[in-house]
Amino acid sequence: MTASDDGGDDSATTRTTIEVDRDVWRQVRSDAVAEGQNVSEKLEEVLEEYYDMD
């Protein structure tokens, strides 16, 4: 399920629900805590790195 925060602007934040492997979640959560981020911010960072976006 996804929902755009402002009606569909491509540059907007989109909220989504995803399922991830428990071990992946634990690693992302651990990295986020170590870096003082929340898990959503860390996951966004990981995805941006994966897709080579700045």
N, C-alpha and C positions, 0 to 999 in steps of 0.2 A: 504494500500500500504506500503510495506517495501523495504528498500534498504540497503545492507551491505556496509560499508565504504571501505572494503578492499577485496571484492571478496569472502566472505563466511567463514572466520575464526570464529569459535565459540566464541572466547574470544574478538572479535571486537565489536565495537559499531554498533548498528543497528538503523536506523532512521525509524520511522513509523508514520502513521497518524491514530489517534483513535478518536472516539466520546465518550464523557463522559457527564454525567448529569451536568447541569449548576451549581447546588448546590455543587456537588463534586469539580468541577473546581474552583469555588470561594474559597472553603476551602483550597484546595491545593495551589492555588495562594496566598491566605492570609498567610498561614503558610510559604511559600517560602519567601515572602517579609519580614515577621517578623524575619526569620532566615538569611536573606541576601543571599539567593540562587536564582537562576533562577528557573522557574517553571519546566523545564525539569529535573534539578538536583533533585528537591524535589519529583517529580513523580517517578523518578528512585529509590530514597531512600524508598518511600512508597512501591513500588513493591518489592524491596529487602527484606524489613521487612515482607511483606505479605508472601513471598515465603521462608522466613527464610534463606536467603543467606547472606554471609558476604563478 
